[in-house]
């Protein structure tokens, strides 16, 4: 990028959207690359998940020495994983503390996810989230909880506890509505207990590219069966769903419940655009960043997408257009009997499974090292 040309990532911040990195590894902490992203590109937070840690720990040679050092002290692969991951999350969190303070706790967060095996178990998710929050012991941490229907009581209870929550794996605007209600109810519970609201933060992570991947397959099938209108809707379902989620966000802020909470210092639960790497090579590599520049939201990008946006991005507010186009796209999909709520339910199930598989694979890999310290 030419130094005389404004950095699109920094321009996002001027337009009111925060750019976060969807990646974390020991390497980027030790070689200074994360610090440079913060300093040069205005990266304002980090998200992680079981797949990210599985890839990092199994491929980054910088983990070999810490693993060897920890092996005599841990009794399970899970304990080994947790020691490694918490070290990384806390190290990243320290890099963001200055921004966290300077932004009055609006940005500068680092996320750590509970075991994906707990996605449908509210009681165990709640207990695990409380334990991990205590272990991380830093104000700019988010505990990630999948936004399944089963997890809604845990989300409410965690917010009531004052624990920051990143609600992940959201594909449905209606499920997002339920998550936003759980957040408000948790804050209401907190007020009834006489506890302050201003220290509690939350984001709702709405996943994008996976929606288009599945819906585009349905549309291609419809097109092949003689419905040419289906092809005109390719690549529109994700943005249409995101636009609907944002409409729900705005409606939530207008409710009497939120107005009362806001008057007591509560912070809005920000929408976070996730799954922003483009899966279809015919689409722009920055499609899910460029089309969703929305003030007050977060876009978390894998490094490849972040680099592409730095190179190609042209930040521009397009919200009003997307709200109108999103309504048209949803109507067109409905006419074709494409049920976005059914799509969301399928993607939620698949999303949980996609986190379980690398999480379990990493546990097996770490257990092999625990039992065979000299394994390569």
Steps between C-alpha positions, in 0.01 A plus 500: 500500500627848407580696814322805354174308463283477816497155657146363447518322834559830677223659294257242638560635848421855381168369368418347838575132436767308690731259318603196704726210411352150486823318584743448785826308538815500710692600188317828439542587867873431509601641161314826555259460210190541717646813659569638151142431390378696801740789438493520120151380410293596802403140574284538807448146628557129443262207472605138534325165479587131532587473130741794523680355802511154343672641194738719701613246759550215255690706241690775682842374622499761774265276700751214522701642788199612709342157450817326616519727804136443595487122449624408851240727659177406321279197545305513173506627145220740589706652780795536263281669237357738755841605632623573148185680384457711813862610478437622145169668576642682801810609304278637223276665758796689643579641156147638478468642852608847389229508234248353743566787741523770231171391340322490838467121465338513155783310330816311587340161572638148459265199488537149638239232431357237732524140378277455192375177658297720738303682228171339602561482877419828674596392851843369404561794266422736785733324742780478244463864398520614862810288556675628188409861579663462841809340345542771238455770766505797264232762429538489121425131458193358330378150576358353180175305527326352193164668453292183505150512642619277784774748594274804539454454880879477541548823303248679719661371820851594389395855419330522839832388652682781320690262270566630148349268238566455129195309374625305201362286214199719424346445157138592568369855555227355720754316715692826522180661628486238777867560581444875522209433737716271714759778521243755610344259747842428648557873544156537658583220742819687580316823577260314730804374690630857534804444279645751249438455128775707340773241542318225307571450129365261240506438127271283289703328226293463184658259250484597133681303229366163611146626436579581138688174452194294594234722344694530173497121470123501543468776241722318253279192536189710442658663196592160357137394543374785284470800733737759351402764758692298757836595351431871551492441877838329528723668756220706654368287787776578750483877464120483502510305827753740649285797401202342675710440811597866499135602473432288808796665676353843435154388611650361821657837582156660470334274758405638842709227663815611319428869556480437874822295496681759290403772747682296765819482293452176303697451179332372183583145401687565175441294188820334384530382139680164498581231242618780271739303280351455153442135410383547138794609278260681268427750781727780614744387769378792713127457432403449865699802615428744219124443504454531876665820612254588773565749783507342844576149372812282491643305207737219598721384213745217452845628406455425128180707484654777708797521264267502199294782649811705572587461132157527337260658745293808423316573824158649446179502702243299309258406777182660364552338160561161654194523722283559193677241286495251787122520527468440125740204514313340790172536311656347189637206698164448667328487161743222406419316825854551632446497877776708660403385850541137393834593343606663826402194704705274273800735511484516880516120525782486247682789669506326836626182330767696313637629831477163675702319232818716518462535877500121541778458246714744698423317824617173341815670372578648842424172675747326271766751602410460866538123480794509258701817574747422221232469231560719196 
